[in-house]
């Protein structure tokens, strides 16, 4: 009997030959879950960016709109920082899922899949590890999800860095050009 064939109710039940089917089905479900989680985290990080812009721009407009607050414009540079860390934290979770997705791809495209089918069980591969917890001691995994890497990822670091830099530049302008403070 073909181990990847869907069982027919009239077939005799052989748990060993069916185990690989269940494991591969769960692997497929895991891959779908990973893709859904990655998409959901993209939505979460976009919401974080939206709130960052709203709060930062609102504070900046308040400071620019009233002369008594203009000397404090540089303080708006602080506002994106907590959002940056929360965004980086979510990106770190997302990158652990991406790492796991890469491992699934390597398994499916490598020799262990054929060997798994021959042995009727997964060879050197575990299912149901969406976040790749089994890799926590792996140096490649640690580097892939490092806080430094996620915080300075181009979509994350560039966005928050630009807001911080703009606040600092405006603050410096208002400090160096006293005429702007009173207008």
C-alpha positions in Angstrom: 0.0 0.0 0.0 1.2 3.5 -0.9 2.0 5.3 2.5 0.8 8.7 1.1 -2.5 7.4 -0.3 -5.6 8.4 1.5 -6.8 5.3 3.4 -9.9 3.5 2.1 -12.4 2.4 4.8 -12.1 -1.2 3.4 -8.3 -1.3 3.8 -7.0 -3.0 6.9 -5.8 -0.4 9.4 -2.0 -0.4 9.7 -1.0 2.3 12.2 2.6 2.3 11.1 1.8 2.9 7.4 -0.7 5.6 8.3 1.5 7.5 10.7 3.4 9.3 8.0 0.1 10.5 6.5 -1.0 12.1 9.7 2.5 13.6 10.3 2.5 15.1 6.8 -1.0 16.4 7.2 0.0 18.1 10.4 3.1 19.5 8.7 0.8 21.0 6.1 -1.4 22.5 8.8 1.7 23.8 10.6 2.9 25.5 7.4 -0.6 27.1 6.9 -0.6 28.3 10.5 2.8 29.8 10.1 1.7 31.7 7.0 -1.4 33.0 8.8 0.6 34.0 11.8 3.1 35.9 9.7 0.3 37.7 8.0 -1.3 38.6 11.4 1.9 39.9 12.8 2.3 42.1 9.7 -1.1 43.5 10.5 -0.2 44.0 14.2 3.1 45.8 13.3 1.2 48.0 10.8 -1.2 49.0 13.6 1.7 49.8 15.9 3.2 52.0 13.2 -0.2 53.7 12.7 -0.4 54.5 16.5 3.2 55.7 16.5 2.5 58.2 13.7 -0.7 59.3 15.3 0.8 60.0 18.7 4.0 61.4 17.4 2.4 63.7 14.9 -0.2 64.8 17.4 2.5 65.7 20.0 4.6 67.4 17.3 1.6 69.5 16.1 0.8 70.4 19.7 4.4 71.5 20.3 4.5 73.4 17.0 1.1 75.0 17.5 1.8 76.6 20.8 4.9 78.8 21.4 5.3 77.8 25.0 5.8 74.1 24.0 8.2 74.7 21.1 11.3 74.4 23.3 10.2 70.8 24.1 9.9 69.6 20.5 13.0 67.5 20.8 11.1 65.4 23.5 8.9 64.1 20.7 11.9 62.0 19.7 11.2 59.8 22.8 7.7 58.9 21.7 8.6 56.4 18.9 11.1 54.5 21.1 8.6 52.3 23.1 6.6 51.6 19.9 9.9 50.6 18.2 10.6 48.0 20.9 7.1 46.6 20.7 7.3 46.4 16.9 10.7 44.7 17.2 9.4 42.2 19.7 6.6 41.2 17.3 9.1 41.0 14.4 11.2 38.7 16.5 8.2 36.3 16.9 7.5 36.6 13.2 11.1 35.8 12.3 11.0 32.7 14.5 8.1 31.6 12.4 9.9 32.4 9.2 12.9 30.4 10.4 10.6 27.4 11.0 9.1 27.9 7.5 12.6 27.7 6.0 13.2 24.5 7.9 9.9 23.0 6.6 10.9 24.0 3.1 14.3 22.4 3.5 12.8 19.2 4.8 10.2 19.0 2.0 12.8 19.7 -0.7 15.6 17.6 0.7 16.3 13.9 1.0 14.7 13.4 4.4 11.2 13.5 2.9 11.8 10.5 0.7 13.5 8.7 3.5 10.6 9.5 5.8 8.2 8.0 3.3 10.3 4.8 3.1 10.5 4.5 6.8 6.8 5.5 7.3 7.7 8.2 9.9 9.3 11.6 9.8 13.1 11.3 9.8 15.0 14.0 11.7 12.0 16.4 11.8 9.4 17.3 14.3 5.9 18.7 13.6 3.8 21.3 15.5 6.6 23.8 16.3 5.2 26.9 14.7 7.7 29.2 16.5 10.6 26.9 16.1 11.2 26.5 19.9 13.2 23.4 19.2 15.9 25.6 17.6 16.3 27.9 20.6 19.9 26.8 21.2 20.8 26.9 17.5 23.3 29.7 16.6 21.6 30.3 13.2 18.2 30.6 14.9 19.6 33.0 17.5 21.2 35.2 14.9 18.1 35.2 12.7 15.8 36.4 15.5 18.2 38.5 17.5 16.8 41.7 19.0 19.5 43.8 17.3 18.6 42.3 13.9 14.9 42.9 14.4 15.2 46.4 15.8 17.3 47.5 12.9 15.5 45.6 10.2 15.1 48.1 7.3 11.3 48.4 7.7 11.5 48.8 11.5 14.7 50.8 12.2 14.3 53.1 9.2 10.8 54.0 10.1 11.3 54.8 13.8 14.8 56.2 13.2 13.3 58.7 10.7 10.7 59.9 13.2 13.3 60.3 15.9 15.7 62.1 13.6 13.0 64.5 12.4 12.0 65.3 16.0 15.7 65.9 16.9 16.3 68.1 13.8 13.2 70.2 14.5 14.2 70.5 18.2 17.7 71.7 17.2 16.2 74.2 14.7 14.0 75.7 17.4 16.8 75.8 19.9 19.3 77.4 17.5 16.8 79.8 15.9 15.2 81.7 18.7 12.9 83.6 16.3 11.1 80.4 15.5 10.2 79.8 19.1 8.0 82.9 19.4 6.3 83.0 16.1 
